[in-house]
Amino acid sequence: MKALVQFDAYAMDYEIKGEIGMLNGIDGVASATLLKKKSGTAPQFCIEFEIADDKADGFPDAVKRYTSQYAGQVSNVNIILYAQV
């Protein structure tokens, strides 16, 4: 399953990239890739996650707990889960 976490941040790209390692520790996460918006109407950053299907239900809450630690630096957070069809 894919999960996208879109957000705006008051941090540099390399600082955000350094924090991705912590997100790999979320139960069920197989990989995480940081993306930066190049065009369109969306938040500035997106992290694409590959997560185990059976762990998807708990993923949004885990991300919310993590991002709440950075409330002054991260805003406009959207968590989207996609299943393959």
Number of C-alpha atoms within 10 A of each C-alpha: 15 18 21 19 18 23 19 17 19 12 10 8 13 8 10 15 15 9 10 15 12 10 16 17 11 16 14 17 20 12 16 19 13 16 15 14 12 9 7 7 7 14 17 16 19 21 21 18 21 20 21 15 13 9 13 20 11 12 18 16 12 13 15 13 10 14 16 12 10 12 10 10 12 15 16 11 17 15 16 12 17 12 9 5 3
